[in-house]
């Protein structure tokens, strides 16, 4: 029987708790490094879950539009309040989703033997947006309008790494993909969390069934609170 170290629900709980501690520590205990260290766990997990969502969603267009709309709304409110464009993590993951879908299309054409011309075309559809995002990350303003992309270029690429390191033509991350996103996504990591994680997933699978909506609402509320 195949044994899973962590379930999707357990990952969502860990990500939510670490994100909450990160922001609470920044606001209430800005000189205590522990909260910021624990908070570094959240971004790689979010990146992993975005890659998983791109694989398992039944409606790719709806999945993309939902995240993009939240990013646009967040940026509009932030611009109205502070006077500059702040592209939140929703916008960052919007770019990630586009890149993952382009990567899935490219890998499908390669592994299905669609022909060299189509493979090159689909590869270009993936590579050009990556180059555009890299160039965009090096620009901080257009005219008098300043803007900032949350987590920058590598934040956009983090979920793509998970999709890049899978087996064949899918976006399901394997061990290599998971290792890469954690290496690239965390500057520090409290090792005690690793020892607690194995027991946590059993509680989640036994007592918590569908956390997707609750997790999504929590993530949205937290980012909305950042504006205040």
Secondary structure in CASP SS format (residue, H / E / C, confidence):
PFRMAT SS
TARGET T0000
AUTHOR 0000-0000-0000
METHOD secondary structure of the structure
MODEL  1
X C 1.00
X C 1.00
X C 1.00
X C 1.00
X C 1.00
X C 1.00
X C 1.00
X H 1.00
X H 1.00
X H 1.00
X H 1.00
X H 1.00
X H 1.00
X H 1.00
X H 1.00
X H 1.00
X H 1.00
X H 1.00
X H 1.00
X H 1.00
X H 1.00
X H 1.00
X H 1.00
X H 1.00
X H 1.00
X H 1.00
X H 1.00
X H 1.00
X C 1.00
X C 1.00
X C 1.00
X C 1.00
X H 1.00
X H 1.00
X H 1.00
X H 1.00
X H 1.00
X H 1.00
X H 1.00
X H 1.00
X H 1.00
X H 1.00
X H 1.00
X H 1.00
X H 1.00
X H 1.00
X H 1.00
X H 1.00
X H 1.00
X H 1.00
X H 1.00
X H 1.00
X H 1.00
X H 1.00
X H 1.00
X H 1.00
X C 1.00
X C 1.00
X C 1.00
X H 1.00
X H 1.00
X H 1.00
X H 1.00
X H 1.00
X H 1.00
X H 1.00
X H 1.00
X H 1.00
X H 1.00
X H 1.00
X H 1.00
X H 1.00
X H 1.00
X H 1.00
X H 1.00
X H 1.00
X H 1.00
X H 1.00
X H 1.00
X H 1.00
X H 1.00
X H 1.00
X C 1.00
X C 1.00
X E 1.00
X E 1.00
X E 1.00
X C 1.00
X H 1.00
X H 1.00
X H 1.00
X H 1.00
X H 1.00
X H 1.00
X H 1.00
X H 1.00
X H 1.00
X H 1.00
X H 1.00
X H 1.00
X H 1.00
X H 1.00
X H 1.00
X H 1.00
X H 1.00
X H 1.00
X H 1.00
X H 1.00
X H 1.00
X H 1.00
X H 1.00
X C 1.00
X C 1.00
X C 1.00
X C 1.00
X H 1.00
X H 1.00
X H 1.00
X H 1.00
X H 1.00
X H 1.00
X H 1.00
X H 1.00
X H 1.00
X H 1.00
X H 1.00
X H 1.00
X H 1.00
X H 1.00
X H 1.00
X H 1.00
X H 1.00
X H 1.00
X H 1.00
X H 1.00
X H 1.00
X H 1.00
X C 1.00
X C 1.00
X C 1.00
X E 1.00
X E 1.00
X C 1.00
X C 1.00
X E 1.00
X E 1.00
X E 1.00
X E 1.00
X E 1.00
X C 1.00
X C 1.00
X H 1.00
X H 1.00
X H 1.00
X H 1.00
X H 1.00
X H 1.00
X H 1.00
X H 1.00
X H 1.00
X H 1.00
X H 1.00
X H 1.00
X H 1.00
X C 1.00
X C 1.00
X C 1.00
X C 1.00
X C 1.00
X C 1.00
X C 1.00
X C 1.00
X C 1.00
X C 1.00
X H 1.00
X H 1.00
X H 1.00
X H 1.00
X H 1.00
X H 1.00
X H 1.00
X H 1.00
X H 1.00
X H 1.00
X H 1.00
X C 1.00
X C 1.00
X C 1.00
X C 1.00
X C 1.00
X C 1.00
X H 1.00
X H 1.00
X H 1.00
X H 1.00
X H 1.00
X H 1.00
X H 1.00
X H 1.00
X H 1.00
X H 1.00
X H 1.00
X H 1.00
X H 1.00
X H 1.00
X H 1.00
X H 1.00
X C 1.00
X C 1.00
X C 1.00
X C 1.00
X H 1.00
X H 1.00
X H 1.00
X H 1.00
X H 1.00
X H 1.00
X H 1.00
X H 1.00
X H 1.00
X H 1.00
X H 1.00
X H 1.00
X H 1.00
X H 1.00
X H 1.00
X H 1.00
X C 1.00
END
